[in-house]
Amino acid sequence: MASSNPFASILKTLEKPGGGEFGKYYSLPALGDPRVDKLPYSIRILLESAIRNCDEFQVKAKDVEKIIDWENSSPKQVEIPFKPARVLLQDFTGVPAVVDLACMRDAMNKLGGDSNKINPLVPVDLVIDHSVQVDVAGSENAVQANMELEFQRNKERFGFLKWGSNAFHNMLVVPPGSGIVHQVNLEYLGRVVFNTEGILYPDSVVGTDSHTTMIDGLGVAGWGVGGIEAEAAMLGQPMSMVLPGVVGFKLSGKLRDGVTATDLVLTVTQMLRKHGVVGKFVEFYGEGMRELSLADRATIANMSPEYGATMGFFPVDHVTLQYLKLTGRRDETVSMIESYLRANNMFVDYSQPQVEKVYSSYLELNLEDVEPCVSGPKRPHDRVPLKEMKADWHSCLDNKVGFKGFAIPKGSQSKVVEFSYHGTPAQLRHGDVVIAAITSCTNTSNPSVMLGAALVAKKACELGLEVKPWIKTSLAPGSGVVTKYLEKSGLQKYLNQLGFHIVGYGCTTCIGNSGDINESVASAISENDMVAAAVLSGNRNFEGRVHPLTRANYLASPPLVVAYALAGTVDIDFEKEPIGVGKDGKQIFFRDIWPSTEEVANVVQSSVLPAMFKATYEAITQGNPMWNQLSVPSSTLYTWDPKSTYIHDPPYFKSMTMSPPGPHGVKDAHCLLNFGDSITTDHISPAGSIHKDSPAARYLMERGVDRRDFNSYGSRRGNDEIMARGTFANIRIVNKLLKGEVGPKTLHIPSGEKLSVFDVAMRHKSEGQDTIILAGAEYGSGSSRDWAAKGPMLLGVKAVIAKSFERIHRSNLVGMGIIPLCFKPGQDAETLGLTGHERYTIDLPSSVSEIKPGQDITVVTDNGKSFTCTMRFDTEVELAYFDHGGILQYAIRNLIGGRS
């Protein structure tokens, strides 16, 4: 049972500078322990949370000691509990979370408990950023037109979320049209310091999108978790985590003229991927921090998932406080934040001598060494310096098919395809740009790169350059503030002139919502096997994600997106070759349209004003007419509509009893899929369009849904029937059971039939057969996506055996009762001679008490092979989830008073 807090003696009062008090706080200096002074700032946030929540039940004094002794304990991979201050949900990931909460209320009701106990116990911020599908681009009316289409498609889903905002306490829902969740979090929702019932404590957040890390740029500890983990946190369960190592990343110098924050983040991403930071915090420090704006910090923090870290953390300093004032936070709030963080030794003051912090390992970058670059064509950490882009592109055409190769025969590389665009003759070559998108949370919250793109557009327009009309151009700001400062600067008109009209406020091309490209262009690509390119200011460019027809996808800064749109190809050396010909017939080069750092800074200074943030976010809670007109029921239990193709009652709790089912082994399981390395959550559970020949399409058509109303998988995440059918439905997936054939099919081993993955899985289930998955390294990398674990569970997958797992995905598998197993170092399916045609048995003890975290287990096949794997239940709490059949079942039984 919980007891009083053993650290009550260090609860101190924080005085206001002018008299009175802000509240009370748990004082880290009052611990009087010299080890605390050496702790990285990010670890101090974990320490304060453990002290404040210490009740000798969920959080124990020995957990606090582990954190204080971080320097010695973190290398030992010790487990600690963590209770975040709040939970952040995004539209697509928020829907299944609210579906599960509604479903849990039903289960609680049936088991005789009080269903109203199912409520978030910490503040939940749910931002409907509604991932805009770019149906309409290139017009002044794009925003309204796309918004109307979104409401037509998603009225039911939006209505369900509006019901949830009324039915559940402690839940703030930000209506659609407000912006991308991470930018809204940065500019509006981030508290930095909470003051709850007179107790002050640092803001910390877990979110259901991996780019939640963007808030780390504001000095708020935040990272992405699976939807199921987030739901447990909402229900008051402490998160169990391994106390992370912290990589100290020292910054010095300043960026050279014309180099952008995007160039910096792509450089940092490559450095950190090479260093190896999976499961670790990265903490930035050094004199270079003075030169780094808050928006630049947020850009670097945003891409933590791409470099593999749990967090890329920037402690609070004077730059943070300036940003809080710029974004309209009240003076008294900023004063409280500064006073608290200074009093608790969590503030960095560069005017004072710096106490040397201890880090697990160290990296250093002189900002002057950063050069303009892009990343691609298939992975965010494959950085290409701009000056080497043309040569790199030609090597990609030559190389065999892979992350840096397309295997285009030499004789075909200069092929020119003639086509007609609205009656005008046109040509297409390998590397021609067909999509150019200023998009994504990474860059659209950064005024320097957004206004930099607008300055490029201005210079280009004045010189008479144009973008080819068949290139699909779009601009999707992360919040309404961007529109205000683009208009204030007088530069939006130049972006419009080049076709970069605002299409909406939300995730677009970066998440695969590119919309259709012109039919004549699409035919020219597909009928001639052309390698067309997309250039986007996003953070993800995995194959098949951006658009099915763009095999080459490059991440670039917003100004570079404009430059490549003007050039019309990625097959160009910007230093030596002209971008185009101006109105006077002269050749125009890259250097002629590229703004200086000073030019950009002057426009930022004059155009980005505090009043813009205040006006934007004062209007946010008022919603918009379409949202306000949605009529929703007032009941606290949801009335499920069996005909709905958007919201469906999932089967997780159908046969649930009060007794945990205990651990399950695997008996004579067939291999459903056999994968190589880098299978992403996009491969496992696509978020983009529903292919017309897929099982999900068949399901929708059987229910009278017209193809034009299919919408995306992401928009239908509230329907388990569709999401199960969409599992492993990525058209670019490569399954070794099909000997390298690309596509979303697999082999039904007993019959030898080649069918969709869903159909094979259902046949195995109907025959009472377990299934497993074989995989290589980094299985589950990419966006945190709970359906990438829920989907395989519904398909009947009992275990995944891989070389390594992405952090969030592994925990999601555990949360859904799937066993994650790792091959021993140096081993994989290939070295062990496994083809996937074997049957697999994994015997586990009948009691979870006989299983230890990280325990070795033997896997046996029906053809006489036997090999040892590490079972990746990393903590005792994860074993408890497994014992209960999953994290949600565990939470319900605990709330009713069952065994934990």
Secondary structure as GFF3:
##gff-version 3
##sequence-region A 1 900
A	DSSP	three_ten_helix	8	10	.	.	.	ID=ss1
A	DSSP	beta_strand	11	15	.	.	.	ID=ss2
A	DSSP	beta_strand	21	26	.	.	.	ID=ss3
A	DSSP	three_ten_helix	29	31	.	.	.	ID=ss4
A	DSSP	alpha_helix	34	38	.	.	.	ID=ss5
A	DSSP	alpha_helix	41	52	.	.	.	ID=ss6
A	DSSP	alpha_helix	61	68	.	.	.	ID=ss7
A	DSSP	alpha_helix	70	73	.	.	.	ID=ss8
A	DSSP	three_ten_helix	74	76	.	.	.	ID=ss9
A	DSSP	beta_strand	79	82	.	.	.	ID=ss10
A	DSSP	beta_strand	86	90	.	.	.	ID=ss11
A	DSSP	alpha_helix	91	110	.	.	.	ID=ss12
A	DSSP	three_ten_helix	115	117	.	.	.	ID=ss13
A	DSSP	beta_strand	124	127	.	.	.	ID=ss14
A	DSSP	alpha_helix	142	167	.	.	.	ID=ss15
A	DSSP	beta_strand	171	174	.	.	.	ID=ss16
A	DSSP	alpha_helix	181	184	.	.	.	ID=ss17
A	DSSP	pi_helix	185	189	.	.	.	ID=ss18
A	DSSP	beta_strand	193	196	.	.	.	ID=ss19
A	DSSP	beta_strand	199	202	.	.	.	ID=ss20
A	DSSP	beta_strand	204	207	.	.	.	ID=ss21
A	DSSP	three_ten_helix	210	218	.	.	.	ID=ss22
A	DSSP	beta_strand	221	224	.	.	.	ID=ss23
A	DSSP	alpha_helix	227	234	.	.	.	ID=ss24
A	DSSP	beta_strand	239	242	.	.	.	ID=ss25
A	DSSP	beta_strand	246	252	.	.	.	ID=ss26
A	DSSP	alpha_helix	261	275	.	.	.	ID=ss27
A	DSSP	beta_strand	281	285	.	.	.	ID=ss28
A	DSSP	three_ten_helix	287	291	.	.	.	ID=ss29
A	DSSP	alpha_helix	294	302	.	.	.	ID=ss30
A	DSSP	alpha_helix	304	307	.	.	.	ID=ss31
A	DSSP	beta_strand	311	313	.	.	.	ID=ss32
A	DSSP	alpha_helix	318	326	.	.	.	ID=ss33
A	DSSP	alpha_helix	331	343	.	.	.	ID=ss34
A	DSSP	beta_strand	361	366	.	.	.	ID=ss35
A	DSSP	three_ten_helix	367	369	.	.	.	ID=ss36
A	DSSP	beta_strand	373	375	.	.	.	ID=ss37
A	DSSP	beta_strand	383	385	.	.	.	ID=ss38
A	DSSP	three_ten_helix	386	388	.	.	.	ID=ss39
A	DSSP	alpha_helix	389	398	.	.	.	ID=ss40
A	DSSP	three_ten_helix	410	412	.	.	.	ID=ss41
A	DSSP	beta_strand	416	421	.	.	.	ID=ss42
A	DSSP	beta_strand	424	429	.	.	.	ID=ss43
A	DSSP	beta_strand	433	438	.	.	.	ID=ss44
A	DSSP	alpha_helix	447	463	.	.	.	ID=ss45
A	DSSP	beta_strand	472	475	.	.	.	ID=ss46
A	DSSP	alpha_helix	480	489	.	.	.	ID=ss47
A	DSSP	alpha_helix	492	497	.	.	.	ID=ss48
A	DSSP	three_ten_helix	509	511	.	.	.	ID=ss49
A	DSSP	alpha_helix	519	527	.	.	.	ID=ss50
A	DSSP	beta_strand	533	536	.	.	.	ID=ss51
A	DSSP	beta_strand	552	555	.	.	.	ID=ss52
A	DSSP	alpha_helix	558	567	.	.	.	ID=ss53
A	DSSP	beta_strand	580	581	.	.	.	ID=ss54
A	DSSP	beta_strand	587	588	.	.	.	ID=ss55
A	DSSP	alpha_helix	590	593	.	.	.	ID=ss56
A	DSSP	alpha_helix	597	607	.	.	.	ID=ss57
A	DSSP	alpha_helix	610	618	.	.	.	ID=ss58
A	DSSP	three_ten_helix	620	622	.	.	.	ID=ss59
A	DSSP	alpha_helix	625	628	.	.	.	ID=ss60
A	DSSP	beta_strand	666	674	.	.	.	ID=ss61
A	DSSP	alpha_helix	681	684	.	.	.	ID=ss62
A	DSSP	alpha_helix	695	702	.	.	.	ID=ss63
A	DSSP	three_ten_helix	707	709	.	.	.	ID=ss64
A	DSSP	three_ten_helix	714	716	.	.	.	ID=ss65
A	DSSP	alpha_helix	720	726	.	.	.	ID=ss66
A	DSSP	three_ten_helix	736	738	.	.	.	ID=ss67
A	DSSP	beta_strand	745	748	.	.	.	ID=ss68
A	DSSP	beta_strand	753	756	.	.	.	ID=ss69
A	DSSP	alpha_helix	757	766	.	.	.	ID=ss70
A	DSSP	beta_strand	771	774	.	.	.	ID=ss71
A	DSSP	alpha_helix	787	795	.	.	.	ID=ss72
A	DSSP	beta_strand	797	802	.	.	.	ID=ss73
A	DSSP	alpha_helix	807	815	.	.	.	ID=ss74
A	DSSP	beta_strand	819	823	.	.	.	ID=ss75
A	DSSP	beta_strand	839	842	.	.	.	ID=ss76
A	DSSP	three_ten_helix	848	850	.	.	.	ID=ss77
A	DSSP	beta_strand	856	861	.	.	.	ID=ss78
A	DSSP	beta_strand	866	871	.	.	.	ID=ss79
A	DSSP	alpha_helix	876	884	.	.	.	ID=ss80
A	DSSP	alpha_helix	887	896	.	.	.	ID=ss81
###
